[in-house]
Amino acid sequence: MKRFWLQFFTWWNGETLGTRFYTWRFGKPVGHDELGNRYYRAQGPLIDRSVGTERRWVIYNGVMDASKVPPGWRAWLTHNASLPPSEEPYSPREWEKGHLPNMTGTPQAYHPPGSQLGTGQRPSATGDYVPWSPAE
């Protein structure tokens, strides 16, 4: 029952009821990734008029976070690859990193040097700032 209410009232906890119905009615499963996300494409001759190509989507495993989509699947979702990684082996480049969740708003969030939330001391003013004055 809790899952029903979450799907009814929230969009960030996996799929909504509308997405579930659309996926059931028109979705053709394409594959899944190592994080448990499921990928779909529209069955039949359905063309997304907004982009002029077939509609592709992901149903996230857990809370919706776009950073949870691996690079190979991201390329397929954005139509930069014609075959999904489930049909064509995808080998990540050496510079690609694994998934790291979005830490914004958590104690682990990045705070650059000089930030008010940073742990260090702010650097002192260097004296090179000259304010603008309209009279000059």
Secondary structure as GFF3:
##gff-version 3
##sequence-region A 1 136
A	DSSP	alpha_helix	2	9	.	.	.	ID=ss1
A	DSSP	alpha_helix	17	26	.	.	.	ID=ss2
A	DSSP	beta_strand	27	32	.	.	.	ID=ss3
A	DSSP	beta_strand	38	42	.	.	.	ID=ss4
A	DSSP	beta_strand	47	48	.	.	.	ID=ss5
A	DSSP	beta_strand	53	54	.	.	.	ID=ss6
A	DSSP	beta_strand	56	59	.	.	.	ID=ss7
A	DSSP	three_ten_helix	66	68	.	.	.	ID=ss8
A	DSSP	alpha_helix	71	77	.	.	.	ID=ss9
###
